[in-house]
Amino acid sequence: MKLRIRHCAECPKCSTRYLAGFSPYRNGSYLKPFVTRFSEEWMLHCACGAATRWTANELKLYVVSGPAYCRGYGTTEEVLPAGERLRMWR
């Protein structure tokens, strides 16, 4: 089975995890990049109504299931923190 490890942003309200670079998403959400003077940042506008600002350092690595990868987002069961999932595979 192929592991898909990607940087993701997680909505703090509904916990949906979004893969960076797949925006806009089919559920109406989008992750909008913008560059500030000192860092690259993103604004996540989630379908649940939450809007969250992310810096490059805050995006975390996740192991993404096939269906979630195809959609560009997934649940906490489909998109697992990379360290947690990689330990399970050993």
Residue pairs with C-beta under 8 A, 6 or more apart in sequence:
3 63
3 85
3 86
3 89
4 63
4 64
4 65
4 66
4 69
5 61
5 62
5 63
5 64
5 82
6 19
6 20
6 21
6 61
6 62
6 64
6 69
7 19
7 20
7 59
7 60
7 61
7 62
8 17
8 18
8 19
8 20
8 59
8 60
8 61
8 62
8 64
8 79
9 17
9 18
9 20
9 31
9 42
9 44
9 52
9 54
9 58
9 59
10 16
10 17
10 18
10 60
11 17
11 18
11 29
11 44
11 46
11 48
11 50
11 52
12 50
12 52
13 46
13 48
13 49
13 50
14 46
14 48
14 50
15 75
15 76
16 27
16 29
16 46
16 47
16 48
16 73
16 74
16 75
17 62
17 68
17 73
17 74
17 75
17 76
17 78
17 79
18 25
18 29
18 31
18 44
18 46
18 72
18 73
19 64
19 68
19 69
19 72
19 73
19 79
20 31
20 42
20 59
22 31
22 72
22 73
23 29
23 30
23 31
23 32
23 72
24 30
25 31
25 47
25 71
25 72
25 73
26 71
26 72
27 47
27 73
28 47
29 44
29 45
29 46
29 47
29 73
30 44
30 45
31 42
31 43
31 44
31 45
31 54
32 42
32 43
32 45
33 40
33 41
33 42
34 41
34 42
34 43
35 41
39 55
39 56
39 57
40 55
40 56
41 53
41 54
41 55
41 56
42 53
42 54
42 59
43 51
43 52
43 53
43 54
44 50
44 51
44 52
44 53
44 54
45 51
46 52
60 81
60 82
61 81
61 82
61 83
62 79
62 80
62 81
62 82
62 85
63 79
63 80
63 81
63 82
63 85
63 86
64 74
64 78
64 79
65 74
65 78
65 79
67 74
67 78
68 74
68 75
68 78
68 79
73 79
